[in-house]
Amino acid sequence: MPRVGLEVEIVHLGATTPAVVEEVRDEGRTLIVAGEAFVLSALTAHYVRAGEPYYGVRLHLGRSTRG
């Protein structure tokens, strides 16, 4: 279950940006990260930026170990 303070990555076109969950809404179905809402896609079970298609900007929960 996502929680406030969880480290995440915003993923867009292969680029990643580290961020932190600022707020959890709708029993975990909506996350506020970097001031933007990300909603849980029923199709893919990934969090995607609100208003975008399932393949748009998404969140990766937890920081990557890629260096």
N, C-alpha and C positions, 0 to 999 in steps of 0.2 A: 504494500500500500504506500503510495507516495506521501511524503510529509514535508512540511515547511523545513527548509534548510537542506533538503536533499540535493546533492550535486548532480547536475545533468549536463547534457550537451545538446545544443540546438544544431540540427543537421540540415544543410541546404546545399544541394548539388555537390555533395562530397566534401564540402567544407564544414568544419565543426567549430562551434563557439562555446566555451565553457560558461555555465550559468548556474543559478540556484533557484529552487522552487520558493517563491515568495508567498504563495497562498494556495490553498486547496479548497475547491468548491464542489458542490453537487456530489458529495460523498466520494470524492476522488475522481470523478469523471471529467472535471475541468481543473487545469493547473494554470496558475499565473506565474510566468517566468519572464524575466527581463521586461516586465510591464505589459506583456502580451498574453492573451488567453490561448491555451492549447487544450483541445478536446479529445477525448478518447474515441477513436474511430471504431464503430461497430463492425466494419468490414475487415479491418486489419489488426485491431487491438493495439494500434500505435497511437500515441498522442500527436495530433497534427494541429497546426496553427488554425484557430477558428476562422471559418469562412473559406478555407482552402481545400482542395481535393485531397483524397487519402494519400496521394503520392507527393504532396507538397512539403513545405517546411515541417519537420517533425522533431520530436524529442527522443533522445536516447537517455534512459534513466541510468544514472551512475556515470562517473567519469571514466573515460577510456584509459587504458594503459599504453596506448600507442604513443610512441615517443617521437 
